[in-house]
């Protein structure tokens, strides 16, 4: 069963043209196509692209937000990766100074 956060419903209503109520947003975010994509994908984070160009962000089977159509997912992922690398390097550097 898919869980949809209140944040995802609010973002869907804000960013997807034609959605006028929470019920419409919830119906879209829990549709058979979204459920099938979530069931098919491995655990972790996935993005489901809609016909409008928006993407539904899913983390561990939970719909967490709806991204704007102009957002570049690859750029988002690479920035997050660079941030994680920087943090890891700082942790290793600080840990090695202790010992």
C-alpha positions in Angstrom: 0.0 0.0 0.0 1.3 3.4 -1.0 1.4 6.2 1.6 1.0 9.8 0.4 2.3 12.7 2.6 0.3 15.9 3.1 3.3 17.7 1.6 3.0 15.7 -1.6 -0.7 16.5 -1.9 0.0 20.2 -1.4 2.8 20.2 -4.0 0.7 18.3 -6.5 -2.1 20.9 -6.2 0.4 23.7 -6.5 2.5 22.3 -9.4 0.3 20.0 -11.6 -2.1 22.0 -13.8 -5.8 21.1 -13.6 -5.8 19.7 -10.0 -8.4 21.6 -8.0 -8.9 19.5 -4.9 -7.1 17.3 -2.5 -9.2 14.4 -3.6 -8.0 14.8 -7.2 -4.4 15.1 -6.1 -4.7 12.0 -3.9 -6.3 10.0 -6.7 -3.4 10.9 -9.1 -0.7 10.2 -6.5 -2.3 6.8 -5.6 -3.2 5.8 -9.2 -2.6 2.3 -10.6 0.3 3.5 -12.7 2.1 5.1 -9.7 1.4 2.0 -7.5 2.8 -0.3 -10.3 5.9 1.9 -10.6 6.5 1.8 -6.8 5.9 -2.0 -6.7 8.3 -2.6 -9.6 11.1 -0.4 -8.3 13.6 -1.5 -5.7 13.5 0.1 -2.3 15.0 3.6 -2.0 14.3 6.7 -4.0 12.6 6.8 -7.4 11.1 9.5 -9.5 8.0 8.9 -11.6 7.6 11.3 -14.6 4.1 12.5 -15.4 2.8 13.6 -18.8 2.9 17.2 -17.5 6.6 16.9 -17.0 6.4 16.9 -13.2 8.0 14.1 -11.2 6.6 12.3 -8.3 9.3 11.6 -5.7 8.9 8.3 -3.9 11.1 7.2 -1.0 10.7 3.7 0.4 7.2 3.3 -1.0 6.0 6.7 0.3 5.1 9.6 -2.1 6.9 12.5 -0.5 6.7 15.4 -2.9 6.0 16.4 -6.5 8.8 18.2 -8.2 8.4 21.0 -10.8 8.6 20.1 -14.4 11.7 22.3 -15.0 13.8 20.6 -12.3 16.7 18.5 -13.5 16.8 15.3 -11.6 20.4 14.4 -12.7 21.6 17.8 -11.4 19.8 17.3 -8.1 21.3 13.8 -7.7 24.9 14.9 -8.6 24.7 17.9 -6.2 23.5 15.6 -3.4 26.3 13.1 -4.3 29.0 15.9 -4.1 27.6 17.0 -0.8 27.7 13.5 0.6 31.3 13.1 -0.6 32.3 16.4 1.1 30.7 15.4 4.4 32.4 12.0 4.3 35.8 13.6 3.7 35.3 15.9 6.6 34.2 13.1 8.9 37.2 11.0 7.9 39.6 14.0 8.4 38.2 14.8 11.8 38.2 11.1 12.9 41.9 10.7 11.8 42.9 13.8 13.8 41.5 12.2 17.0 43.6 9.1 16.9 
